[in-house]
Amino acid sequence: MSTRIHLGRRIGWGTTGLAAIMAVVAVGAPTASADVHTLAIYPTGQTYYVGGSYELVSTTAPTTAWVTLSDNGQCIGGMRSRPVNNVDSINLVAKLNWVPSTAGHHVLTAADSRTTKTFEVDVLAAPAGTVPAAPAQPSGCSPLERFLNSGSG
């Protein structure tokens, strides 16, 4: 009977030791993150107008990452960053078509769970006689969309 008690204790101690080792390894393991590197607007170096169509491009580290793009704190889209087509690159890219709906100063933001990059532009009213484009409905802004599309919670 004492052999069974000792064997049970050994298994218990072994299990406890294994759990402790796994906890140390998990805590010490680096976490994957997008690490947003850049945020830019294209075309560059021009005057921006309400209703104009511009491309926001954010580069990230080479992980599957969710990037949220915002205009003055309001989410305008969230997406997974992806490899650049036909380019041997170590960075991934998240792109979004941005149509500003108001004139004034805009702080554009690309963010993941760890880092944020901003880009500031001034947007002018649409020129007389033009028909401004309507901004698209934002997608990828809710936590549920992020969970379902990013592969992680």
Chimera marker file (.cmm) of the C-alpha trace (Angstrom):
<marker_set name="trace">
<marker id="1" x="0.000" y="0.000" z="0.000" r="1" g="1" b="0" radius="0.5"/>
<marker id="2" x="2.848" y="2.393" z="0.722" r="1" g="1" b="0" radius="0.5"/>
<marker id="3" x="4.190" y="1.816" z="-2.804" r="1" g="1" b="0" radius="0.5"/>
<marker id="4" x="0.920" y="3.145" z="-4.263" r="1" g="1" b="0" radius="0.5"/>
<marker id="5" x="1.016" y="6.207" z="-2.008" r="1" g="1" b="0" radius="0.5"/>
<marker id="6" x="4.609" y="6.981" z="-3.031" r="1" g="1" b="0" radius="0.5"/>
<marker id="7" x="3.811" y="6.438" z="-6.725" r="1" g="1" b="0" radius="0.5"/>
<marker id="8" x="0.811" y="8.769" z="-6.456" r="1" g="1" b="0" radius="0.5"/>
<marker id="9" x="2.937" y="11.427" z="-4.782" r="1" g="1" b="0" radius="0.5"/>
<marker id="10" x="5.626" y="11.109" z="-7.463" r="1" g="1" b="0" radius="0.5"/>
<marker id="11" x="3.064" y="11.503" z="-10.230" r="1" g="1" b="0" radius="0.5"/>
<marker id="12" x="1.585" y="14.499" z="-8.415" r="1" g="1" b="0" radius="0.5"/>
<marker id="13" x="4.999" y="16.134" z="-7.976" r="1" g="1" b="0" radius="0.5"/>
<marker id="14" x="5.914" y="15.354" z="-11.587" r="1" g="1" b="0" radius="0.5"/>
<marker id="15" x="2.692" y="16.907" z="-12.859" r="1" g="1" b="0" radius="0.5"/>
<marker id="16" x="3.185" y="19.977" z="-10.680" r="1" g="1" b="0" radius="0.5"/>
<marker id="17" x="6.784" y="20.374" z="-11.896" r="1" g="1" b="0" radius="0.5"/>
<marker id="18" x="5.756" y="20.008" z="-15.527" r="1" g="1" b="0" radius="0.5"/>
<marker id="19" x="3.013" y="22.622" z="-15.099" r="1" g="1" b="0" radius="0.5"/>
<marker id="20" x="5.509" y="25.025" z="-13.491" r="1" g="1" b="0" radius="0.5"/>
<marker id="21" x="8.003" y="24.567" z="-16.336" r="1" g="1" b="0" radius="0.5"/>
<marker id="22" x="5.291" y="25.111" z="-18.952" r="1" g="1" b="0" radius="0.5"/>
<marker id="23" x="4.174" y="28.298" z="-17.159" r="1" g="1" b="0" radius="0.5"/>
<marker id="24" x="7.738" y="29.673" z="-17.172" r="1" g="1" b="0" radius="0.5"/>
<marker id="25" x="8.153" y="28.861" z="-20.867" r="1" g="1" b="0" radius="0.5"/>
<marker id="26" x="4.795" y="30.468" z="-21.728" r="1" g="1" b="0" radius="0.5"/>
<marker id="27" x="5.580" y="33.633" z="-19.766" r="1" g="1" b="0" radius="0.5"/>
<marker id="28" x="9.047" y="33.917" z="-21.289" r="1" g="1" b="0" radius="0.5"/>
<marker id="29" x="7.891" y="33.289" z="-24.867" r="1" g="1" b="0" radius="0.5"/>
<marker id="30" x="7.696" y="36.374" z="-27.073" r="1" g="1" b="0" radius="0.5"/>
<marker id="31" x="4.231" y="37.402" z="-28.181" r="1" g="1" b="0" radius="0.5"/>
<marker id="32" x="3.400" y="37.847" z="-31.843" r="1" g="1" b="0" radius="0.5"/>
<marker id="33" x="2.448" y="41.378" z="-32.796" r="1" g="1" b="0" radius="0.5"/>
<marker id="34" x="1.968" y="43.370" z="-35.925" r="1" g="1" b="0" radius="0.5"/>
<marker id="35" x="4.198" y="46.239" z="-34.921" r="1" g="1" b="0" radius="0.5"/>
<marker id="36" x="2.913" y="48.905" z="-37.297" r="1" g="1" b="0" radius="0.5"/>
<marker id="37" x="5.971" y="50.396" z="-39.027" r="1" g="1" b="0" radius="0.5"/>
<marker id="38" x="4.534" y="53.126" z="-41.268" r="1" g="1" b="0" radius="0.5"/>
<marker id="39" x="1.366" y="54.892" z="-42.364" r="1" g="1" b="0" radius="0.5"/>
<marker id="40" x="1.230" y="56.873" z="-45.599" r="1" g="1" b="0" radius="0.5"/>
<marker id="41" x="-1.354" y="58.403" z="-47.916" r="1" g="1" b="0" radius="0.5"/>
<marker id="42" x="-1.294" y="58.148" z="-51.709" r="1" g="1" b="0" radius="0.5"/>
<marker id="43" x="-1.067" y="60.098" z="-53.873" r="1" g="1" b="0" radius="0.5"/>
<marker id="44" x="1.386" y="62.071" z="-51.773" r="1" g="1" b="0" radius="0.5"/>
<marker id="45" x="2.286" y="65.731" z="-51.781" r="1" g="1" b="0" radius="0.5"/>
<marker id="46" x="-0.992" y="67.122" z="-53.003" r="1" g="1" b="0" radius="0.5"/>
<marker id="47" x="-4.003" y="69.008" z="-51.722" r="1" g="1" b="0" radius="0.5"/>
<marker id="48" x="-6.673" y="66.790" z="-50.190" r="1" g="1" b="0" radius="0.5"/>
<marker id="49" x="-10.387" y="67.521" z="-50.649" r="1" g="1" b="0" radius="0.5"/>
<marker id="50" x="-13.662" y="66.395" z="-49.092" r="1" g="1" b="0" radius="0.5"/>
<marker id="51" x="-15.007" y="63.601" z="-51.272" r="1" g="1" b="0" radius="0.5"/>
<marker id="52" x="-11.645" y="62.863" z="-52.863" r="1" g="1" b="0" radius="0.5"/>
<marker id="53" x="-10.430" y="59.268" z="-52.941" r="1" g="1" b="0" radius="0.5"/>
<marker id="54" x="-7.059" y="58.494" z="-51.360" r="1" g="1" b="0" radius="0.5"/>
<marker id="55" x="-5.282" y="55.284" z="-50.438" r="1" g="1" b="0" radius="0.5"/>
<marker id="56" x="-4.024" y="54.771" z="-46.901" r="1" g="1" b="0" radius="0.5"/>
<marker id="57" x="-1.195" y="52.245" z="-46.703" r="1" g="1" b="0" radius="0.5"/>
<marker id="58" x="0.264" y="50.835" z="-43.512" r="1" g="1" b="0" radius="0.5"/>
<marker id="59" x="3.249" y="48.476" z="-43.352" r="1" g="1" b="0" radius="0.5"/>
<marker id="60" x="3.651" y="46.008" z="-40.505" r="1" g="1" b="0" radius="0.5"/>
<marker id="61" x="6.040" y="43.333" z="-39.316" r="1" g="1" b="0" radius="0.5"/>
<marker id="62" x="5.715" y="39.917" z="-41.027" r="1" g="1" b="0" radius="0.5"/>
<marker id="63" x="3.045" y="38.397" z="-38.823" r="1" g="1" b="0" radius="0.5"/>
<marker id="64" x="-0.619" y="37.798" z="-39.415" r="1" g="1" b="0" radius="0.5"/>
<marker id="65" x="-1.863" y="40.987" z="-37.872" r="1" g="1" b="0" radius="0.5"/>
<marker id="66" x="-5.015" y="43.022" z="-37.576" r="1" g="1" b="0" radius="0.5"/>
<marker id="67" x="-4.608" y="46.722" z="-38.304" r="1" g="1" b="0" radius="0.5"/>
<marker id="68" x="-7.292" y="49.274" z="-37.464" r="1" g="1" b="0" radius="0.5"/>
<marker id="69" x="-7.314" y="52.546" z="-39.417" r="1" g="1" b="0" radius="0.5"/>
<marker id="70" x="-8.980" y="55.596" z="-37.882" r="1" g="1" b="0" radius="0.5"/>
<marker id="71" x="-9.769" y="59.169" z="-38.887" r="1" g="1" b="0" radius="0.5"/>
<marker id="72" x="-9.844" y="61.593" z="-35.926" r="1" g="1" b="0" radius="0.5"/>
<marker id="73" x="-10.451" y="58.679" z="-33.581" r="1" g="1" b="0" radius="0.5"/>
<marker id="74" x="-13.308" y="57.126" z="-35.596" r="1" g="1" b="0" radius="0.5"/>
<marker id="75" x="-12.633" y="53.688" z="-37.066" r="1" g="1" b="0" radius="0.5"/>
<marker id="76" x="-12.746" y="53.772" z="-40.872" r="1" g="1" b="0" radius="0.5"/>
<marker id="77" x="-11.676" y="50.155" z="-41.376" r="1" g="1" b="0" radius="0.5"/>
<marker id="78" x="-9.911" y="47.181" z="-39.946" r="1" g="1" b="0" radius="0.5"/>
<marker id="79" x="-8.101" y="44.471" z="-41.863" r="1" g="1" b="0" radius="0.5"/>
<marker id="80" x="-5.443" y="41.821" z="-41.802" r="1" g="1" b="0" radius="0.5"/>
<marker id="81" x="-2.110" y="42.957" z="-43.181" r="1" g="1" b="0" radius="0.5"/>
<marker id="82" x="-1.008" y="40.957" z="-46.224" r="1" g="1" b="0" radius="0.5"/>
<marker id="83" x="2.144" y="40.376" z="-48.285" r="1" g="1" b="0" radius="0.5"/>
<marker id="84" x="2.801" y="42.784" z="-51.135" r="1" g="1" b="0" radius="0.5"/>
<marker id="85" x="2.077" y="41.156" z="-54.527" r="1" g="1" b="0" radius="0.5"/>
<marker id="86" x="5.132" y="40.400" z="-56.654" r="1" g="1" b="0" radius="0.5"/>
<marker id="87" x="7.533" y="42.000" z="-54.190" r="1" g="1" b="0" radius="0.5"/>
<marker id="88" x="10.079" y="40.160" z="-52.073" r="1" g="1" b="0" radius="0.5"/>
<marker id="89" x="9.409" y="42.078" z="-48.894" r="1" g="1" b="0" radius="0.5"/>
<marker id="90" x="9.751" y="41.398" z="-45.206" r="1" g="1" b="0" radius="0.5"/>
<marker id="91" x="6.836" y="43.714" z="-44.434" r="1" g="1" b="0" radius="0.5"/>
<marker id="92" x="3.120" y="43.155" z="-44.774" r="1" g="1" b="0" radius="0.5"/>
<marker id="93" x="0.710" y="45.833" z="-45.955" r="1" g="1" b="0" radius="0.5"/>
<marker id="94" x="-2.787" y="46.952" z="-44.983" r="1" g="1" b="0" radius="0.5"/>
<marker id="95" x="-4.545" y="49.209" z="-47.535" r="1" g="1" b="0" radius="0.5"/>
<marker id="96" x="-7.769" y="51.170" z="-47.360" r="1" g="1" b="0" radius="0.5"/>
<marker id="97" x="-9.502" y="53.608" z="-49.695" r="1" g="1" b="0" radius="0.5"/>
<marker id="98" x="-10.191" y="56.762" z="-47.652" r="1" g="1" b="0" radius="0.5"/>
<marker id="99" x="-12.762" y="59.381" z="-48.653" r="1" g="1" b="0" radius="0.5"/>
<marker id="100" x="-12.754" y="62.314" z="-46.197" r="1" g="1" b="0" radius="0.5"/>
<marker id="101" x="-16.253" y="63.569" z="-45.410" r="1" g="1" b="0" radius="0.5"/>
<marker id="102" x="-15.340" y="66.776" z="-43.566" r="1" g="1" b="0" radius="0.5"/>
<marker id="103" x="-12.973" y="69.668" z="-44.157" r="1" g="1" b="0" radius="0.5"/>
<marker id="104" x="-10.317" y="70.484" z="-41.573" r="1" g="1" b="0" radius="0.5"/>
<marker id="105" x="-7.417" y="68.826" z="-39.817" r="1" g="1" b="0" radius="0.5"/>
<marker id="106" x="-7.448" y="65.011" z="-39.872" r="1" g="1" b="0" radius="0.5"/>
<marker id="107" x="-5.292" y="62.720" z="-37.751" r="1" g="1" b="0" radius="0.5"/>
<marker id="108" x="-5.145" y="59.347" z="-39.501" r="1" g="1" b="0" radius="0.5"/>
<marker id="109" x="-4.067" y="56.417" z="-37.356" r="1" g="1" b="0" radius="0.5"/>
<marker id="110" x="-2.959" y="52.838" z="-38.022" r="1" g="1" b="0" radius="0.5"/>
<marker id="111" x="-2.890" y="50.686" z="-34.902" r="1" g="1" b="0" radius="0.5"/>
<marker id="112" x="-2.502" y="47.095" z="-33.816" r="1" g="1" b="0" radius="0.5"/>
<marker id="113" x="-2.578" y="45.818" z="-30.255" r="1" g="1" b="0" radius="0.5"/>
<marker id="114" x="0.923" y="47.181" z="-29.508" r="1" g="1" b="0" radius="0.5"/>
<marker id="115" x="1.891" y="50.089" z="-31.751" r="1" g="1" b="0" radius="0.5"/>
<marker id="116" x="0.326" y="53.114" z="-33.417" r="1" g="1" b="0" radius="0.5"/>
<marker id="117" x="1.454" y="55.331" z="-36.290" r="1" g="1" b="0" radius="0.5"/>
<marker id="118" x="-0.212" y="58.591" z="-37.260" r="1" g="1" b="0" radius="0.5"/>
<marker id="119" x="-0.316" y="60.783" z="-40.323" r="1" g="1" b="0" radius="0.5"/>
<marker id="120" x="-1.801" y="64.271" z="-40.276" r="1" g="1" b="0" radius="0.5"/>
<marker id="121" x="-3.396" y="66.050" z="-43.243" r="1" g="1" b="0" radius="0.5"/>
<marker id="122" x="-5.532" y="69.113" z="-43.816" r="1" g="1" b="0" radius="0.5"/>
<marker id="123" x="-8.597" y="68.536" z="-45.964" r="1" g="1" b="0" radius="0.5"/>
<marker id="124" x="-10.223" y="71.365" z="-47.913" r="1" g="1" b="0" radius="0.5"/>
<marker id="125" x="-13.872" y="71.681" z="-48.914" r="1" g="1" b="0" radius="0.5"/>
<marker id="126" x="-14.717" y="70.094" z="-52.261" r="1" g="1" b="0" radius="0.5"/>
<marker id="127" x="-14.054" y="72.475" z="-55.168" r="1" g="1" b="0" radius="0.5"/>
<marker id="128" x="-17.129" y="74.244" z="-56.565" r="1" g="1" b="0" radius="0.5"/>
<marker id="129" x="-18.850" y="72.262" z="-59.309" r="1" g="1" b="0" radius="0.5"/>
<marker id="130" x="-17.512" y="68.858" z="-58.213" r="1" g="1" b="0" radius="0.5"/>
<marker id="131" x="-19.572" y="66.003" z="-56.875" r="1" g="1" b="0" radius="0.5"/>
<marker id="132" x="-17.748" y="64.563" z="-53.853" r="1" g="1" b="0" radius="0.5"/>
<marker id="133" x="-17.596" y="60.784" z="-53.513" r="1" g="1" b="0" radius="0.5"/>
<marker id="134" x="-19.410" y="59.282" z="-50.561" r="1" g="1" b="0" radius="0.5"/>
<marker id="135" x="-17.285" y="57.539" z="-47.942" r="1" g="1" b="0" radius="0.5"/>
<marker id="136" x="-17.687" y="53.764" z="-47.762" r="1" g="1" b="0" radius="0.5"/>
<marker id="137" x="-19.281" y="52.140" z="-44.744" r="1" g="1" b="0" radius="0.5"/>
<marker id="138" x="-16.485" y="51.089" z="-42.383" r="1" g="1" b="0" radius="0.5"/>
<marker id="139" x="-15.887" y="47.375" z="-42.027" r="1" g="1" b="0" radius="0.5"/>
<marker id="140" x="-13.622" y="45.495" z="-39.674" r="1" g="1" b="0" radius="0.5"/>
<marker id="141" x="-14.188" y="47.924" z="-36.815" r="1" g="1" b="0" radius="0.5"/>
<marker id="142" x="-16.088" y="45.727" z="-34.380" r="1" g="1" b="0" radius="0.5"/>
<marker id="143" x="-14.386" y="43.309" z="-31.989" r="1" g="1" b="0" radius="0.5"/>
<marker id="144" x="-16.440" y="40.479" z="-33.520" r="1" g="1" b="0" radius="0.5"/>
<marker id="145" x="-15.166" y="41.255" z="-37.053" r="1" g="1" b="0" radius="0.5"/>
<marker id="146" x="-11.613" y="41.389" z="-35.736" r="1" g="1" b="0" radius="0.5"/>
<marker id="147" x="-12.026" y="38.046" z="-33.966" r="1" g="1" b="0" radius="0.5"/>
<marker id="148" x="-13.605" y="36.331" z="-36.970" r="1" g="1" b="0" radius="0.5"/>
<marker id="149" x="-11.148" y="37.683" z="-39.554" r="1" g="1" b="0" radius="0.5"/>
<marker id="150" x="-7.796" y="37.949" z="-37.792" r="1" g="1" b="0" radius="0.5"/>
<marker id="151" x="-7.470" y="34.375" z="-36.635" r="1" g="1" b="0" radius="0.5"/>
<marker id="152" x="-7.013" y="35.506" z="-33.038" r="1" g="1" b="0" radius="0.5"/>
<marker id="153" x="-9.046" y="37.199" z="-30.378" r="1" g="1" b="0" radius="0.5"/>
<link id1="1" id2="2" r="1" g="1" b="0" radius="0.2"/>
<link id1="2" id2="3" r="1" g="1" b="0" radius="0.2"/>
<link id1="3" id2="4" r="1" g="1" b="0" radius="0.2"/>
<link id1="4" id2="5" r="1" g="1" b="0" radius="0.2"/>
<link id1="5" id2="6" r="1" g="1" b="0" radius="0.2"/>
<link id1="6" id2="7" r="1" g="1" b="0" radius="0.2"/>
<link id1="7" id2="8" r="1" g="1" b="0" radius="0.2"/>
<link id1="8" id2="9" r="1" g="1" b="0" radius="0.2"/>
<link id1="9" id2="10" r="1" g="1" b="0" radius="0.2"/>
<link id1="10" id2="11" r="1" g="1" b="0" radius="0.2"/>
<link id1="11" id2="12" r="1" g="1" b="0" radius="0.2"/>
<link id1="12" id2="13" r="1" g="1" b="0" radius="0.2"/>
<link id1="13" id2="14" r="1" g="1" b="0" radius="0.2"/>
<link id1="14" id2="15" r="1" g="1" b="0" radius="0.2"/>
<link id1="15" id2="16" r="1" g="1" b="0" radius="0.2"/>
<link id1="16" id2="17" r="1" g="1" b="0" radius="0.2"/>
<link id1="17" id2="18" r="1" g="1" b="0" radius="0.2"/>
<link id1="18" id2="19" r="1" g="1" b="0" radius="0.2"/>
<link id1="19" id2="20" r="1" g="1" b="0" radius="0.2"/>
<link id1="20" id2="21" r="1" g="1" b="0" radius="0.2"/>
<link id1="21" id2="22" r="1" g="1" b="0" radius="0.2"/>
<link id1="22" id2="23" r="1" g="1" b="0" radius="0.2"/>
<link id1="23" id2="24" r="1" g="1" b="0" radius="0.2"/>
<link id1="24" id2="25" r="1" g="1" b="0" radius="0.2"/>
<link id1="25" id2="26" r="1" g="1" b="0" radius="0.2"/>
<link id1="26" id2="27" r="1" g="1" b="0" radius="0.2"/>
<link id1="27" id2="28" r="1" g="1" b="0" radius="0.2"/>
<link id1="28" id2="29" r="1" g="1" b="0" radius="0.2"/>
<link id1="29" id2="30" r="1" g="1" b="0" radius="0.2"/>
<link id1="30" id2="31" r="1" g="1" b="0" radius="0.2"/>
<link id1="31" id2="32" r="1" g="1" b="0" radius="0.2"/>
<link id1="32" id2="33" r="1" g="1" b="0" radius="0.2"/>
<link id1="33" id2="34" r="1" g="1" b="0" radius="0.2"/>
<link id1="34" id2="35" r="1" g="1" b="0" radius="0.2"/>
<link id1="35" id2="36" r="1" g="1" b="0" radius="0.2"/>
<link id1="36" id2="37" r="1" g="1" b="0" radius="0.2"/>
<link id1="37" id2="38" r="1" g="1" b="0" radius="0.2"/>
<link id1="38" id2="39" r="1" g="1" b="0" radius="0.2"/>
<link id1="39" id2="40" r="1" g="1" b="0" radius="0.2"/>
<link id1="40" id2="41" r="1" g="1" b="0" radius="0.2"/>
<link id1="41" id2="42" r="1" g="1" b="0" radius="0.2"/>
<link id1="42" id2="43" r="1" g="1" b="0" radius="0.2"/>
<link id1="43" id2="44" r="1" g="1" b="0" radius="0.2"/>
<link id1="44" id2="45" r="1" g="1" b="0" radius="0.2"/>
<link id1="45" id2="46" r="1" g="1" b="0" radius="0.2"/>
<link id1="46" id2="47" r="1" g="1" b="0" radius="0.2"/>
<link id1="47" id2="48" r="1" g="1" b="0" radius="0.2"/>
<link id1="48" id2="49" r="1" g="1" b="0" radius="0.2"/>
<link id1="49" id2="50" r="1" g="1" b="0" radius="0.2"/>
<link id1="50" id2="51" r="1" g="1" b="0" radius="0.2"/>
<link id1="51" id2="52" r="1" g="1" b="0" radius="0.2"/>
<link id1="52" id2="53" r="1" g="1" b="0" radius="0.2"/>
<link id1="53" id2="54" r="1" g="1" b="0" radius="0.2"/>
<link id1="54" id2="55" r="1" g="1" b="0" radius="0.2"/>
<link id1="55" id2="56" r="1" g="1" b="0" radius="0.2"/>
<link id1="56" id2="57" r="1" g="1" b="0" radius="0.2"/>
<link id1="57" id2="58" r="1" g="1" b="0" radius="0.2"/>
<link id1="58" id2="59" r="1" g="1" b="0" radius="0.2"/>
<link id1="59" id2="60" r="1" g="1" b="0" radius="0.2"/>
<link id1="60" id2="61" r="1" g="1" b="0" radius="0.2"/>
<link id1="61" id2="62" r="1" g="1" b="0" radius="0.2"/>
<link id1="62" id2="63" r="1" g="1" b="0" radius="0.2"/>
<link id1="63" id2="64" r="1" g="1" b="0" radius="0.2"/>
<link id1="64" id2="65" r="1" g="1" b="0" radius="0.2"/>
<link id1="65" id2="66" r="1" g="1" b="0" radius="0.2"/>
<link id1="66" id2="67" r="1" g="1" b="0" radius="0.2"/>
<link id1="67" id2="68" r="1" g="1" b="0" radius="0.2"/>
<link id1="68" id2="69" r="1" g="1" b="0" radius="0.2"/>
<link id1="69" id2="70" r="1" g="1" b="0" radius="0.2"/>
<link id1="70" id2="71" r="1" g="1" b="0" radius="0.2"/>
<link id1="71" id2="72" r="1" g="1" b="0" radius="0.2"/>
<link id1="72" id2="73" r="1" g="1" b="0" radius="0.2"/>
<link id1="73" id2="74" r="1" g="1" b="0" radius="0.2"/>
<link id1="74" id2="75" r="1" g="1" b="0" radius="0.2"/>
<link id1="75" id2="76" r="1" g="1" b="0" radius="0.2"/>
<link id1="76" id2="77" r="1" g="1" b="0" radius="0.2"/>
<link id1="77" id2="78" r="1" g="1" b="0" radius="0.2"/>
<link id1="78" id2="79" r="1" g="1" b="0" radius="0.2"/>
<link id1="79" id2="80" r="1" g="1" b="0" radius="0.2"/>
<link id1="80" id2="81" r="1" g="1" b="0" radius="0.2"/>
<link id1="81" id2="82" r="1" g="1" b="0" radius="0.2"/>
<link id1="82" id2="83" r="1" g="1" b="0" radius="0.2"/>
<link id1="83" id2="84" r="1" g="1" b="0" radius="0.2"/>
<link id1="84" id2="85" r="1" g="1" b="0" radius="0.2"/>
<link id1="85" id2="86" r="1" g="1" b="0" radius="0.2"/>
<link id1="86" id2="87" r="1" g="1" b="0" radius="0.2"/>
<link id1="87" id2="88" r="1" g="1" b="0" radius="0.2"/>
<link id1="88" id2="89" r="1" g="1" b="0" radius="0.2"/>
<link id1="89" id2="90" r="1" g="1" b="0" radius="0.2"/>
<link id1="90" id2="91" r="1" g="1" b="0" radius="0.2"/>
<link id1="91" id2="92" r="1" g="1" b="0" radius="0.2"/>
<link id1="92" id2="93" r="1" g="1" b="0" radius="0.2"/>
<link id1="93" id2="94" r="1" g="1" b="0" radius="0.2"/>
<link id1="94" id2="95" r="1" g="1" b="0" radius="0.2"/>
<link id1="95" id2="96" r="1" g="1" b="0" radius="0.2"/>
<link id1="96" id2="97" r="1" g="1" b="0" radius="0.2"/>
<link id1="97" id2="98" r="1" g="1" b="0" radius="0.2"/>
<link id1="98" id2="99" r="1" g="1" b="0" radius="0.2"/>
<link id1="99" id2="100" r="1" g="1" b="0" radius="0.2"/>
<link id1="100" id2="101" r="1" g="1" b="0" radius="0.2"/>
<link id1="101" id2="102" r="1" g="1" b="0" radius="0.2"/>
<link id1="102" id2="103" r="1" g="1" b="0" radius="0.2"/>
<link id1="103" id2="104" r="1" g="1" b="0" radius="0.2"/>
<link id1="104" id2="105" r="1" g="1" b="0" radius="0.2"/>
<link id1="105" id2="106" r="1" g="1" b="0" radius="0.2"/>
<link id1="106" id2="107" r="1" g="1" b="0" radius="0.2"/>
<link id1="107" id2="108" r="1" g="1" b="0" radius="0.2"/>
<link id1="108" id2="109" r="1" g="1" b="0" radius="0.2"/>
<link id1="109" id2="110" r="1" g="1" b="0" radius="0.2"/>
<link id1="110" id2="111" r="1" g="1" b="0" radius="0.2"/>
<link id1="111" id2="112" r="1" g="1" b="0" radius="0.2"/>
<link id1="112" id2="113" r="1" g="1" b="0" radius="0.2"/>
<link id1="113" id2="114" r="1" g="1" b="0" radius="0.2"/>
<link id1="114" id2="115" r="1" g="1" b="0" radius="0.2"/>
<link id1="115" id2="116" r="1" g="1" b="0" radius="0.2"/>
<link id1="116" id2="117" r="1" g="1" b="0" radius="0.2"/>
<link id1="117" id2="118" r="1" g="1" b="0" radius="0.2"/>
<link id1="118" id2="119" r="1" g="1" b="0" radius="0.2"/>
<link id1="119" id2="120" r="1" g="1" b="0" radius="0.2"/>
<link id1="120" id2="121" r="1" g="1" b="0" radius="0.2"/>
<link id1="121" id2="122" r="1" g="1" b="0" radius="0.2"/>
<link id1="122" id2="123" r="1" g="1" b="0" radius="0.2"/>
<link id1="123" id2="124" r="1" g="1" b="0" radius="0.2"/>
<link id1="124" id2="125" r="1" g="1" b="0" radius="0.2"/>
<link id1="125" id2="126" r="1" g="1" b="0" radius="0.2"/>
<link id1="126" id2="127" r="1" g="1" b="0" radius="0.2"/>
<link id1="127" id2="128" r="1" g="1" b="0" radius="0.2"/>
<link id1="128" id2="129" r="1" g="1" b="0" radius="0.2"/>
<link id1="129" id2="130" r="1" g="1" b="0" radius="0.2"/>
<link id1="130" id2="131" r="1" g="1" b="0" radius="0.2"/>
<link id1="131" id2="132" r="1" g="1" b="0" radius="0.2"/>
<link id1="132" id2="133" r="1" g="1" b="0" radius="0.2"/>
<link id1="133" id2="134" r="1" g="1" b="0" radius="0.2"/>
<link id1="134" id2="135" r="1" g="1" b="0" radius="0.2"/>
<link id1="135" id2="136" r="1" g="1" b="0" radius="0.2"/>
<link id1="136" id2="137" r="1" g="1" b="0" radius="0.2"/>
<link id1="137" id2="138" r="1" g="1" b="0" radius="0.2"/>
<link id1="138" id2="139" r="1" g="1" b="0" radius="0.2"/>
<link id1="139" id2="140" r="1" g="1" b="0" radius="0.2"/>
<link id1="140" id2="141" r="1" g="1" b="0" radius="0.2"/>
<link id1="141" id2="142" r="1" g="1" b="0" radius="0.2"/>
<link id1="142" id2="143" r="1" g="1" b="0" radius="0.2"/>
<link id1="143" id2="144" r="1" g="1" b="0" radius="0.2"/>
<link id1="144" id2="145" r="1" g="1" b="0" radius="0.2"/>
<link id1="145" id2="146" r="1" g="1" b="0" radius="0.2"/>
<link id1="146" id2="147" r="1" g="1" b="0" radius="0.2"/>
<link id1="147" id2="148" r="1" g="1" b="0" radius="0.2"/>
<link id1="148" id2="149" r="1" g="1" b="0" radius="0.2"/>
<link id1="149" id2="150" r="1" g="1" b="0" radius="0.2"/>
<link id1="150" id2="151" r="1" g="1" b="0" radius="0.2"/>
<link id1="151" id2="152" r="1" g="1" b="0" radius="0.2"/>
<link id1="152" id2="153" r="1" g="1" b="0" radius="0.2"/>
</marker_set>
